Amino acid sequence: MNKEELKLTSAEIGTLWGEYVNGTAVDIVNKYMLSIIEDEKIKLLFEDAIKIFDKQKIQIRQFIENEGFPVPIGFNETDLNKGAKRLFSDIFCLHYLHIMTLHGLLGHSTSLSSSVRKDLRHFYESCSNDGMSMYHRTTELLLEKGHFQRDPYFYPEENPEFVSGQKFINGFFGDKRPLASTEIIALSLNLKKKIMEKSLSIGFGQVTKSKEVRQFLESTQNASNKQIQLLTNILKGDNLPVPMSWESEVTTSRDAPFSDKLMLYHIGFLLQSSQSYHGAGLASAMRIDLVATYERIILKNLTITKEWFNLMAKNKWLEEPPLAPDRKEIAKNK
């Protein structure tokens, strides 16, 4: 069966819709960052990232239009305040591109796993390849500049060991076992993403024009800070190093580079994406205190995400994704 005979499924349309909206939001941020970056090597990465998405954006539009669905509005030049003062340092911009590349890789992999049609699978494979190339390049440049934050090192054991009792999962009472390497992976990754989320909340909060958006961003910042402390304390309990913060890489500018709609959406996107990483951390946790910490963070983020949804809907900033047919409504209006 060729692609003309095989219509896109609801999952395929949904992933295309999400890729377009999320991609256009990040693209606007990338364009602003390109306009303020002075370091030529970092600037080159952003130029390439923008070119890559321009190509992907055209292909996504074609997929959606060919199925007869309206292309989402997403974000465009009207959400960018050209000539705005510098809000972020060059190094922060590089960290941002690195973290958002990680988010993109997860999104492309999820989209690929939901795709059946051959041309769409090849498209997401191409997106993943572009993402992997950008991941390598951002990592190499961060290493070159001495800003890549490596995960903690381990000293090897002489022989493999087996779990021998309840002590392996204890965390609240008695002696805690040291963290497992599988648990540290998730802790480190969640911390880096939460630090980015907090830093963006600080920057967006000081430039937004809306009092409601500012209050929300302040609450998000406070929640992120508490969650960073929770995860940091677990690492420190084993005398392990923690990722450095990036707040000092946010300037004191009050000149908004973006629309309030884009800034609020972007934080919501990070909140929703982080739930996947928190869930992965919870799945890998085998110590009771670590399980409880992830559950606490996930529940708090659900509350914050509800507040975000209400604020986005109130301002009519949240586009509605394609919906399944309402059969009852169709029958009623027969």
DOLUM-931413 format. One line per 4 residues: number of its first residue (from 1); their letters; for each residue x, y, z of N, C-alpha, C. Coordinates in steps of 0.001 Angstrom, whole numbers, always signed. Last residue first. Example, Ala and Ser with C-alpha at 12.3 -4.5 7.8 and 13.67 -1.06 7.14 Angstrom:
<recs>
2	sa	+12850/-2250/+7080/+13670/-1060/+7140/+12900/+30/+7870  +13190/-5690/+7800/+12300/-4500/+7800/+13200/-3300/+7800
</recs>
This chain:
<recs>
334	knka	-28520/+15915/+13437/-28882/+15213/+12203/-30107/+15867/+11561  -27438/+16769/+15788/-27705/+17770/+14766/-28113/+17162/+13422  -27023/+14418/+17206/-27979/+15388/+17717/-28396/+16372/+16641  -24941/+13165/+15857/-26264/+12542/+15836/-27360/+13529/+16267
330	iekr	-22872/+14946/+16474/-23230/+14716/+15076/-24643/+14138/+14981  -22751/+14672/+19235/-23114/+15981/+18667/-23563/+15834/+17219  -21942/+12024/+19419/-23217/+12426/+20016/-23688/+13734/+19425  -19408/+12089/+18180/-20506/+11318/+17558/-21876/+11724/+18115
326	dpal	-17108/+14147/+17491/-18066/+14064/+18588/-19326/+13395/+18039  -13978/+12897/+16299/-15356/+13329/+16013/-16247/+13156/+17244  -11044/+14079/+18072/-11840/+12980/+17523/-13264/+13480/+17256  -9251/+17089/+17145/-10052/+16283/+18063/-10743/+15143/+17326
322	ppee	-6115/+18739/+16895/-7205/+18016/+16218/-7911/+17072/+17192  -5641/+21133/+19627/-5165/+20115/+18674/-6349/+19447/+17987  -6065/+24556/+19996/-6700/+23256/+20203/-6170/+22265/+19181  -3723/+26806/+21473/-4383/+26237/+20296/-4932/+24852/+20609
318	lwkn	-3910/+29188/+23838/-3661/+27757/+23691/-4445/+27208/+22508  -4590/+31754/+24337/-3258/+31542/+23788/-2989/+30072/+23477  -6694/+32988/+25731/-6906/+32443/+24386/-5576/+32282/+23641  -6382/+33591/+28348/-5870/+34575/+27396/-6059/+34156/+25943
314	kaml	-7439/+31273/+29468/-8042/+32566/+29790/-7633/+33633/+28781  -5618/+29335/+28616/-6985/+29329/+28087/-7673/+30672/+28317  -3350/+30029/+30150/-3272/+30017/+28692/-4673/+30101/+28076  -4436/+29669/+32722/-3953/+30988/+32320/-3839/+31091/+30796
310	nfwe	-5037/+26933/+32715/-6100/+27910/+32964/-5686/+29305/+32492  -2454/+25831/+32303/-3531/+25611/+31335/-4625/+26665/+31488  -1168/+26631/+34683/-678/+27086/+33372/-1780/+26970/+32321  -2596/+25179/+36553/-2615/+26644/+36626/-2187/+27238/+35281
306	ktit	-1819/+22618/+35697/-3243/+22998/+35665/-3385/+24514/+35709  +890/+22715/+36246/+462/+22601/+34853/-1013/+22958/+34699  +860/+22742/+39032/+1355/+23911/+38313/+883/+23895/+36861  -115/+20144/+39496/-852/+21309/+39995/-451/+22568/+39238
302	lnkl	+1920/+18638/+38357/+564/+18501/+37841/-292/+19702/+38261  +4055/+19314/+39993/+4060/+19775/+38609/+2690/+19641/+37949  +3311/+17962/+42326/+3406/+19421/+42330/+3360/+19963/+40910  +3520/+15292/+41425/+2230/+15823/+41881/+2224/+17346/+41887
298	iire	+6282/+15149/+40859/+5294/+14925/+39801/+3941/+15512/+40189  +7430/+15562/+43396/+7704/+16495/+42305/+6643/+16373/+41212  +6474/+13311/+44794/+6186/+14659/+45280/+6362/+15694/+44160  +7624/+11249/+43322/+6165/+11346/+43413/+5749/+12750/+43846
294	ytav	+10347/+11760/+43817/+9817/+11885/+42456/+8293/+12017/+42473  +10373/+11228/+46605/+10776/+12536/+46071/+10217/+12749/+44681  +9664/+8539/+46780/+8798/+9554/+47379/+9106/+10947/+46844  +11908/+7379/+45522/+10569/+7189/+44960/+9632/+8284/+45471
290	ldir	+13839/+8097/+47392/+13942/+8610/+46030/+12595/+8499/+45316  +13090/+6644/+49615/+13099/+8097/+49709/+13170/+8743/+48335  +13383/+3968/+48661/+12069/+4504/+49000/+12057/+6024/+49047  +15115/+3126/+45757/+15256/+3513/+47156/+14000/+4296/+47530
286	masa	+14969/+2774/+43109/+14778/+1563/+43923/+15016/+1842/+45402  +14023/+4367/+40112/+14335/+4503/+41537/+14029/+3213/+42292  +13163/+4206/+37541/+14502/+3673/+37806/+14860/+3695/+39288  +10676/+5410/+37636/+10753/+4018/+37207/+12107/+3389/+37543
282	lgag	+11417/+8009/+38330/+10628/+7211/+39266/+10728/+5728/+38929  +12694/+8766/+35968/+13443/+8719/+37226/+12738/+7869/+38261  +10538/+8704/+34238/+11651/+7784/+34004/+12508/+7644/+35252  +9066/+10783/+35375/+8515/+9434/+35352/+9583/+8387/+35119
278	hysq	+10743/+12899/+34853/+10482/+12537/+36254/+9932/+11118/+36341  +10563/+12863/+32084/+11859/+12581/+32707/+11698/+12227/+34188  +7881/+13525/+31762/+8395/+12271/+31176/+9705/+11875/+31847  +7778/+15998/+32965/+7057/+14899/+33600/+7516/+13556/+33049
274	ssql	+9084/+17707/+31271/+9819/+17230/+32445/+9111/+16069/+33128  +7121/+18405/+29453/+8204/+17514/+29020/+8922/+16909/+30213  +5608/+20142/+31030/+5006/+18897/+30543/+6079/+17901/+30111  +7487/+22182/+31491/+6844/+21491/+32611/+6284/+20142/+32170
270	lfgi	+8076/+23011/+28893/+9134/+22411/+29714/+8548/+21642/+30892  +5550/+24041/+28166/+6148/+22949/+27385/+7228/+22240/+28203  +5367/+26145/+30009/+4430/+25019/+30081/+4938/+23809/+29334  +7378/+27787/+29037/+7514/+27214/+30381/+6569/+26026/+30548
266	hylm	+6256/+28397/+26532/+7540/+27712/+26611/+7729/+27065/+27988  +3920/+29828/+27141/+3831/+28522/+26486/+5116/+27725/+26679  +5035/+32150/+28236/+4210/+31282/+29075/+4103/+29890/+28465  +6404/+33132/+25985/+7139/+32836/+27224/+6333/+31894/+28120
262	lkds	+4341/+33484/+24088/+5441/+32547/+23827/+6140/+32158/+25125  +2706/+35395/+25395/+2162/+34103/+24957/+3280/+33088/+24766  +4310/+37597/+25628/+3927/+36884/+26847/+3389/+35499/+26519  +6871/+37604/+23084/+5505/+37864/+23542/+5247/+37097/+24833
258	fpad	+10330/+38471/+23752/+9265/+37609/+23249/+7909/+38080/+23741  +12128/+40132/+24956/+12437/+39703/+23585/+11267/+38968/+22934  +11562/+42900/+27000/+11032/+41589/+26607/+11397/+41241/+25165  +13764/+44264/+29168/+13276/+44451/+27801/+12850/+43091/+27238
254	rstt	+15148/+44234/+31399/+13685/+44187/+31566/+12989/+44401/+30223  +18240/+42647/+32280/+17397/+43340/+31310/+15910/+43179/+31652  +20149/+41440/+33764/+19132/+42193/+34506/+18206/+42967/+33567  +20795/+38086/+32400/+21121/+39484/+32675/+19990/+40152/+33469
250	vese	+21746/+34921/+33347/+20584/+35731/+32951/+20885/+37170/+33335  +23805/+33617/+34475/+23917/+33814/+33030/+22703/+34547/+32461  +23146/+33146/+37055/+24055/+34269/+36822/+24250/+34550/+35337  +21650/+30803/+36866/+20963/+32078/+37105/+21842/+33277/+36794
246	wsmp	+22539/+28249/+36562/+22794/+29163/+35442/+22140/+30524/+35656  +24318/+25985/+38793/+23156/+26766/+38377/+23557/+27744/+37274  +25914/+22773/+38237/+25936/+24174/+38634/+24685/+24882/+38126  +25053/+19503/+39472/+25199/+20461/+38368/+25151/+21904/+38872
242	vpln	+27012/+18123/+42192/+25721/+18492/+41609/+25953/+19481/+40470  +28908/+15253/+43344/+28797/+16625/+42826/+27440/+16864/+42181  +28208/+13368/+46331/+28363/+13421/+44878/+28197/+14858/+44388  +27735/+12456/+48914/+28954/+13230/+48619/+29276/+13253/+47130
238	dgkl	+25293/+11475/+49288/+26317/+10483/+48930/+27632/+11162/+48559  +23910/+13785/+49737/+23905/+12772/+50794/+24912/+11675/+50553  +24010/+15076/+47341/+24951/+15503/+48375/+25029/+14492/+49519  +21847/+13811/+46084/+23211/+13617/+45584/+24246/+13971/+46648
234	intl	+19788/+14789/+47715/+19969/+13343/+47569/+21382/+13041/+47070  +19973/+17526/+47377/+20248/+16956/+48701/+20474/+15450/+48637  +19124/+17806/+44716/+20512/+18102/+45089/+20878/+17457/+46418  +16413/+17258/+44893/+17270/+16355/+44111/+18745/+16549/+44468
230	lqiq	+15617/+19426/+46544/+15303/+18040/+46896/+16255/+17073/+46191  +16483/+21661/+45073/+17055/+21389/+46405/+16813/+19945/+46827  +14822/+21457/+42867/+16276/+21376/+42687/+16946/+21042/+44012  +12398/+21928/+44116/+12647/+20613/+43526/+14134/+20400/+43261
226	knsa	+12695/+24595/+44856/+12488/+23582/+45897/+12803/+22182/+45361  +12937/+25758/+42292/+14013/+25888/+43267/+13906/+24827/+44359  +10463/+25198/+41161/+11675/+24626/+40562/+12822/+24651/+41566  +8852/+26790/+42799/+8670/+25334/+42786/+9906/+24642/+42228
222	nqts	+9824/+29336/+42132/+9921/+28854/+43519/+9787/+27337/+43588  +9162/+29417/+39384/+10555/+29552/+39812/+10747/+29002/+41222  +6404/+29286/+39553/+7142/+28223/+38869/+8597/+28218/+39297  +5893/+31690/+40816/+5528/+30444/+41508/+6245/+29255/+40878
218	elfq	+6833/+33419/+38829/+7452/+33455/+40153/+7139/+32175/+40929  +5067/+32808/+36786/+6483/+32492/+36602/+7234/+32530/+37932  +2694/+33832/+37889/+2811/+32401/+37595/+4275/+31997/+37486  +3337/+36531/+38018/+3044/+35804/+39255/+3166/+34303/+39043
214	rvek	+3611/+37085/+35288/+4750/+37259/+36197/+4536/+36473/+37483  +1027/+36637/+34379/+2100/+35777/+33885/+3303/+35866/+34810  -262/+38735/+35739/-651/+37340/+35972/+446/+36373/+35537  +961/+40987/+34640/+1110/+40724/+36072/+782/+39265/+36398
210	sktv	+2698/+41127/+31593/+1478/+40707/+32286/+1759/+40406/+33758  +5139/+41522/+30497/+4317/+42715/+30729/+3082/+42393/+31573  +8280/+40025/+31374/+6886/+39931/+30964/+6105/+41188/+31323  +10837/+40188/+32449/+10550/+40971/+31241/+9081/+40938/+30832
206	qgfg	+11150/+38571/+34629/+11574/+39963/+34783/+11286/+40822/+33543  +10274/+36066/+33757/+9529/+36765/+34803/+9897/+38233/+34924  +12221/+35213/+31986/+10905/+35583/+31468/+10119/+36413/+32486  +14324/+34718/+33875/+14470/+35664/+32774/+13134/+36144/+32239
202	isls	+13117/+32806/+35595/+13678/+34054/+36128/+13751/+35109/+35022  +12471/+30800/+33788/+11398/+31428/+34566/+11867/+32758/+35145  +15026/+30066/+32938/+14120/+30701/+31985/+12972/+31394/+32703  +15922/+28927/+35358/+16625/+30079/+34786/+15744/+30816/+33783
198	kemi	+14155/+26736/+35677/+14195/+27816/+36664/+14823/+29079/+36080  +14815/+25191/+33408/+13442/+25653/+33607/+13412/+26841/+34571  +17500/+24599/+33960/+17149/+25379/+32781/+15761/+25986/+32930  +17101/+23035/+36250/+17900/+24270/+36345/+17621/+25173/+35150
194	kkkl	+15742/+20889/+35171/+15049/+21737/+36139/+15784/+23058/+36322  +17728/+19763/+33586/+16530/+20294/+32948/+15761/+21223/+33886  +19568/+18995/+35566/+19975/+19907/+34490/+18762/+20544/+33824  +17982/+17215/+37112/+18512/+18449/+37687/+18886/+19455/+36604
190	nlsl	+17501/+15124/+35348/+16385/+15910/+35850/+16848/+17231/+36447  +20133/+14179/+35031/+19402/+14708/+33879/+18231/+15578/+34325  +20743/+13331/+37668/+21558/+14331/+36997/+20808/+14986/+35845  +18750/+11386/+38126/+18917/+12541/+39013/+19663/+13668/+38310
186	aiie	+19215/+9489/+36098/+17972/+10255/+36108/+18090/+11498/+36978  +21808/+8580/+36870/+21527/+9042/+35509/+20315/+9965/+35511  +21431/+7632/+39446/+22176/+8884/+39267/+21958/+9449/+37869  +20181/+5211/+39061/+19435/+6287/+39708/+20105/+7639/+39493
182	tsal	+22195/+3685/+37936/+20962/+3888/+37166/+20117/+5013/+37751  +24027/+3591/+40019/+24372/+4356/+38823/+23135/+4645/+37979  +22465/+4042/+43234/+22881/+3190/+42121/+23176/+4069/+40899  +23592/+5528/+46286/+22799/+5590/+45059/+23365/+4656/+43993
178	prkd	+24191/+3420/+49149/+24580/+4464/+48190/+23684/+4413/+46957  +21554/+2741/+51513/+22612/+2284/+50618/+22998/+3445/+49714  +21077/+4154/+54697/+20705/+4128/+53288/+21867/+3561/+52479  +20310/+2855/+57863/+21341/+3231/+56905/+20806/+3125/+55473
174	gffg	+17111/+3926/+59169/+18344/+3157/+59181/+19331/+3666/+58152  +14517/+5075/+56964/+14979/+4651/+58290/+16260/+3834/+58156  +14170/+5793/+54293/+13736/+6693/+55345/+14337/+6339/+56703  +15141/+3810/+52662/+15583/+5176/+52419/+15227/+6122/+53528
170	nifk	+15518/+515/+51329/+15309/+1420/+52449/+15828/+2815/+52128  +16212/-1201/+49315/+15182/-218/+48998/+14927/+751/+50136  +18253/-2726/+50437/+18491/-2112/+49125/+17462/-1039/+48813  +17310/-3931/+52710/+18124/-2735/+52874/+18320/-2003/+51547
166	qgsv	+16159/-6339/+52123/+15300/-5167/+52131/+16094/-3867/+52201  +18757/-8125/+50221/+17763/-7921/+51270/+17015/-6606/+51132  +20618/-8410/+48195/+20524/-9482/+49191/+19487/-9242/+50283  +21426/-8142/+44814/+20639/-7585/+45916/+20370/-8700/+46914
162	fepn	+24788/-9063/+43917/+23340/-9252/+43835/+22664/-8596/+45030  +27641/-7893/+42004/+26961/-8179/+43264/+25469/-8349/+43003  +30728/-8569/+40235/+29299/-8256/+40239/+28679/-8641/+41582  +33881/-7385/+41646/+33009/-8442/+41131/+31559/-7966/+41092
158	eepy	+35192/-4992/+42264/+35977/-6121/+41764/+35100/-7165/+41089  +33831/-1880/+41044/+33894/-2972/+42019/+34701/-4127/+41407  +35216/+1303/+40039/+34681/-32/+39745/+34821/-1001/+40916  +33974/+4432/+41043/+35124/+3527/+41061/+34599/+2104/+40893
154	fypd	+32336/+6917/+39059/+32284/+5769/+39959/+33620/+5038/+39920  +31581/+10440/+38756/+32373/+9256/+38423/+32173/+8179/+39485  +28615/+12331/+37888/+29607/+11824/+38852/+30328/+10578/+38347  +28571/+13927/+34588/+27929/+13229/+35700/+28998/+12685/+36642
150	rqfh	+29811/+17165/+33581/+29845/+15699/+33568/+29102/+15130/+34773  +28880/+19834/+31969/+28797/+19317/+33334/+28698/+17795/+33293  +30831/+21921/+29995/+30005/+20709/+30019/+30050/+20112/+31425  +32511/+24068/+29894/+31204/+24279/+30522/+30320/+23044/+30505
146	gkel	+34868/+24333/+28447/+34939/+23989/+29866/+33636/+24164/+30606  +34789/+24642/+25771/+34747/+25873/+26556/+34768/+25615/+28060  +34780/+21993/+24946/+35880/+22868/+24533/+35953/+24129/+25394  +32322/+21153/+25961/+33573/+20581/+26479/+34754/+21491/+26164
142	llet	+30639/+22674/+24338/+30589/+22858/+25790/+31859/+22305/+26442  +31323/+21542/+21878/+31620/+22957/+22126/+31567/+23279/+23616  +30452/+18894/+22189/+31863/+19170/+21908/+32218/+20621/+22212  +27677/+19335/+22564/+28488/+18698/+23609/+29962/+19025/+23422
138	trhy	+26935/+20428/+20130/+26792/+21247/+21346/+27628/+20664/+22479  +27563/+18213/+18450/+28221/+19504/+18255/+28114/+20398/+19496  +25914/+16136/+19375/+27373/+15971/+19362/+28075/+17325/+19296  +23416/+17367/+18904/+23812/+16975/+20268/+25333/+16826/+20351
134	msmg	+23419/+17611/+16139/+23460/+18828/+16950/+23854/+18522/+18388  +23269/+14879/+15479/+24405/+15673/+15029/+24547/+16941/+15864  +20799/+14257/+16599/+22004/+13613/+17123/+23262/+14373/+16718  +19116/+15848/+14974/+19210/+16085/+16413/+20455/+15477/+17018
130	dnsc	+19445/+14659/+12492/+19825/+16061/+12661/+20016/+16387/+14145  +18354/+12153/+13163/+19757/+12252/+12727/+20280/+13680/+12872  +15731/+12889/+13724/+16563/+12313/+14783/+18040/+12407/+14432  +14908/+13726/+11179/+14900/+14679/+12302/+15800/+14183/+13432
126	seyf	+15114/+11286/+9813/+15959/+12406/+9407/+16053/+13446/+10522  +13104/+9932/+11142/+14468/+9399/+11187/+15469/+10501/+10823  +10936/+11428/+10377/+11366/+11481/+11785/+12761/+10884/+11972  +10919/+10725/+7626/+11025/+12125/+8046/+11540/+12209/+9478
122	hrld	+10513/+7994/+7686/+11784/+8501/+7147/+12002/+9958/+7560  +7919/+7968/+8676/+8996/+7343/+9447/+10354/+7851/+8986  +6609/+9201/+6556/+6645/+9881/+7850/+7732/+9292/+8732  +6876/+7330/+4551/+7453/+8658/+4346/+7564/+9438/+5653
118	krvs	+5515/+5074/+5693/+6949/+5040/+5411/+7563/+6428/+5275  +3308/+5143/+8455/+3548/+5416/+7041/+5030/+5634/+6776  +3455/+4994/+11236/+3354/+3768/+10445/+3758/+4025/+8999  +4535/+6320/+14377/+4311/+6466/+12937/+4336/+5120/+12226
114	ssls	+5311/+6284/+16948/+3869/+6367/+16711/+3518/+6383/+15235  +8031/+6349/+16898/+7415/+5120/+17421/+5905/+5105/+17217  +8407/+8965/+16013/+8761/+7846/+15138/+8069/+6569/+15586  +7652/+10384/+18303/+6881/+10540/+17068/+7148/+9377/+16107
110	tshg	+9668/+9593/+20052/+8271/+9294/+20371/+7412/+9356/+19119  +11882/+10656/+18696/+11808/+9211/+18938/+10376/+8782/+19242  +11273/+13381/+18778/+11365/+12699/+17479/+11248/+11185/+17647  +11374/+13837/+21584/+10143/+14058/+20827/+10149/+13336/+19491
106	llgh	+14050/+13254/+22167/+12991/+12456/+22787/+11695/+12589/+21997  +15251/+15277/+20624/+15555/+13868/+20351/+14488/+12953/+20946  +14252/+17588/+21862/+13894/+17266/+20489/+14136/+15812/+20145  +15528/+17494/+24342/+14066/+17419/+24281/+13613/+17008/+22876
102	ltmi	+18153/+17825/+23394/+17773/+16599/+24104/+16256/+16411/+24090  +17907/+20395/+22392/+18233/+19305/+21470/+17878/+17961/+22100  +17541/+21794/+24713/+16400/+21688/+23805/+16647/+20637/+22730  +20155/+21554/+25779/+19015/+20954/+26477/+17823/+20781/+25545
98	hlyh	+21638/+22969/+23798/+21979/+21593/+24161/+20781/+20889/+24804  +20491/+25498/+23825/+20444/+24702/+22591/+20728/+23234/+22883  +21156/+26224/+26481/+19758/+26136/+26045/+19637/+25248/+24810  +23942/+26334/+26380/+23296/+25344/+27255/+21836/+25131/+26819
94	lcfi	+24116/+28528/+24628/+24661/+27225/+24233/+24060/+26107/+25078  +22977/+30528/+26197/+22362/+30188/+24913/+22834/+28812/+24443  +24845/+30637/+28249/+23484/+30189/+28553/+22791/+29752/+27265  +26984/+31682/+26803/+27085/+30324/+27358/+25711/+29784/+27716
90	dsfl	+26079/+34276/+26218/+26359/+33333/+25135/+26374/+31900/+25644  +23383/+35223/+28484/+24780/+35195/+28053/+24955/+34201/+26904  +20241/+36909/+27919/+21023/+35722/+28269/+22458/+35861/+27764  +19239/+39311/+27108/+18668/+38720/+28325/+19497/+37538/+28821
86	rkag	+20011/+42264/+25455/+20491/+40931/+25816/+19871/+40478/+27143  +17101/+44004/+24163/+18400/+43933/+24821/+18741/+42483/+25182  +15570/+43632/+20937/+15508/+43619/+22408/+16902/+43449/+22997  +15550/+43452/+18209/+16308/+44554/+18787/+16236/+44616/+20298
82	knld	+12267/+42213/+17896/+13599/+42393/+17314/+14287/+43613/+17928  +10442/+40259/+19586/+10715/+41691/+19666/+12139/+41920/+19186  +8289/+37830/+18364/+9685/+38207/+18575/+9826/+39723/+18554  +5827/+37159/+17552/+6147/+36817/+18938/+7574/+37195/+19306
78	tenf	+5792/+37680/+14893/+5034/+38602/+15748/+5290/+38335/+17229  +7104/+35545/+13709/+7874/+36766/+13954/+7125/+37775/+14831  +5416/+32844/+15470/+6065/+33447/+14312/+6741/+34752/+14709  +3967/+29738/+16484/+4610/+31012/+16817/+5363/+31521/+15605
74	gipv	+875/+28227/+15739/+2161/+28133/+16413/+2695/+29502/+16775  -1254/+27623/+14041/-617/+28941/+13975/+775/+28882/+14588  -1452/+24452/+12285/-1531/+25293/+13487/-815/+26621/+13298  -3170/+23912/+9289/-1845/+24009/+9906/-1960/+24890/+11145
70	pfge	-6051/+21851/+9085/-5477/+23198/+9139/-4110/+23177/+9835  -5962/+18901/+6998/-6072/+19529/+8313/-5505/+20946/+8261  -5585/+17483/+4676/-6771/+18337/+4773/-6969/+18990/+6131  -3308/+16124/+4245/-4389/+15359/+4883/-5649/+16194/+5073
66	neif	-1672/+18072/+3250/-2051/+16984/+2346/-3165/+16108/+2918  -1174/+19595/+5538/-2042/+20126/+4485/-2530/+19025/+3546  +605/+17891/+6960/-681/+18291/+7540/-1648/+18747/+6459  +2808/+17628/+5184/+2120/+16443/+5713/+710/+16808/+6194
62	qriq	+3506/+20344/+4862/+3042/+19547/+3718/+2285/+18304/+4175  +4361/+21047/+7422/+3209/+21728/+6819/+2631/+20901/+5667  +6632/+19406/+7588/+5496/+19179/+8496/+4235/+19815/+7929  +8263/+20580/+5625/+7818/+19190/+5469/+6613/+18891/+6357
58	ikqk	+8716/+23113/+6706/+8085/+22984/+5390/+7514/+21579/+5212  +10045/+22389/+9078/+8766/+23100/+9133/+8005/+22978/+7822  +12466/+21336/+8219/+11495/+20461/+8862/+10103/+21090/+8865  +13716/+23683/+7236/+13482/+22542/+6345/+12391/+21629/+6920
54	dfik	+13821/+25182/+9585/+13143/+25735/+8402/+12783/+24618/+7435  +15448/+23573/+11185/+14012/+23622/+11466/+13238/+24227/+10296  +17935/+24002/+9915/+17387/+22646/+10027/+15886/+22692/+10262  +18283/+26752/+10277/+18159/+26205/+8917/+17520/+24819/+8947
50	iade	+18551/+26821/+13066/+17446/+27538/+12425/+17212/+27002/+11014  +20909/+25370/+13406/+19671/+24901/+14038/+18454/+25545/+13390  +22755/+26996/+12065/+22435/+25678/+11518/+21132/+25131/+12097  +22778/+29202/+13775/+22439/+29380/+12360/+22019/+28050/+11739
46	fllk	+23690/+27972/+16105/+22318/+28496/+16053/+21872/+28739/+14614  +26319/+27343/+15367/+25396/+26277/+15763/+23950/+26747/+15664  +27366/+29921/+14928/+27269/+28978/+13818/+26294/+27845/+14131  +27406/+30963/+17536/+26518/+31555/+16525/+26315/+30591/+15356
42	iked	+29469/+29525/+18655/+28106/+29314/+19156/+27099/+29827/+18135  +31587/+30585/+17161/+31325/+29143/+17137/+29909/+28829/+17619  +31509/+33353/+17757/+31277/+32890/+16389/+30954/+31398/+16318  +29925/+35067/+20300/+30866/+33991/+20029/+30550/+33356/+18670
38	eiis	+27666/+36672/+20508/+28901/+37254/+19981/+29922/+36189/+19598  +24153/+36697/+20231/+25379/+35920/+20451/+26567/+36599/+19778  +21840/+37999/+19499/+22626/+38588/+20597/+23974/+37894/+20808  +20616/+36631/+17433/+20809/+38072/+17264/+21683/+38694/+18358
34	lmyk	+20350/+34053/+18403/+21306/+34286/+17324/+21628/+35777/+17190  +18250/+34482/+20184/+19581/+34195/+20706/+20652/+34417/+19640  +16146/+34837/+18349/+16545/+35932/+19243/+17963/+35709/+19741  +16128/+32300/+17184/+16379/+33486/+16342/+16781/+34679/+17194
30	nvid	+15487/+30660/+19361/+16777/+30506/+18683/+17127/+31737/+17850  +12874/+31528/+19835/+13907/+31743/+20859/+15288/+31643/+20226  +11704/+30605/+17478/+11702/+32045/+17763/+12755/+32380/+18816  +12064/+27833/+17797/+12693/+28518/+16670/+12767/+30032/+16909
26	vatg	+10409/+27175/+19898/+11860/+27116/+20111/+12589/+27879/+19018  +7947/+27530/+18522/+8249/+28274/+19753/+9758/+28334/+19983  +8080/+25723/+16419/+8034/+27152/+16098/+8329/+28008/+17330  +8106/+23271/+17853/+9248/+23670/+17038/+9258/+25151/+16728
22	nvye	+5575/+23177/+19012/+6761/+23241/+19872/+7979/+23745/+19099  +4034/+23082/+16597/+3837/+24141/+17603/+5076/+24290/+18483  +5127/+20784/+15245/+5052/+22096/+14609/+4959/+23206/+15653  +4878/+18667/+17010/+6207/+19017/+16509/+6205/+20424/+15913
18	gwlt	+2067/+18591/+17290/+2927/+18951/+18423/+4311/+19377/+17982  +1347/+17802/+14664/+809/+19039/+15244/+1703/+19521/+16400  +2624/+15335/+14518/+2984/+16414/+13591/+2544/+17764/+14140  +1227/+13945/+16509/+2662/+14193/+16683/+3141/+15299/+15748
14	giea	-1389/+13943/+15391/-1120/+14562/+16692/+354/+14877/+16898  -1070/+12471/+13073/-1468/+13879/+12973/-1140/+14611/+14263  -409/+10026/+14290/+539/+10669/+13378/+220/+12153/+13200  -2714/+9448/+15735/-1439/+9601/+16445/-429/+10339/+15584
10	stlk	-4585/+9196/+13686/-4752/+10277/+14667/-3452/+10527/+15427  -2749/+8427/+10622/-3577/+8099/+11777/-3697/+9307/+12696  -2923/+9238/+7169/-2261/+9400/+8461/-3234/+9097/+9592  -3809/+6696/+4790/-4024/+7984/+5444/-3279/+8031/+6780
6	leek	-2605/+5178/+2118/-2520/+5033/+3566/-2637/+6393/+4227  -2587/+5845/-506/-3691/+5012/-40/-3741/+4911/+1475  -293/+7293/-782/-1533/+7929/-1192/-2740/+7154/-669  +1716/+5544/-18/+1344/+6596/+940/+45/+7298/+538
2	nm	+682/+2159/-964/+1514/+3353/-1021/+957/+4449/-126  +850/-1198/+0/+0/+0/+0/+883/+1245/+0
</recs>
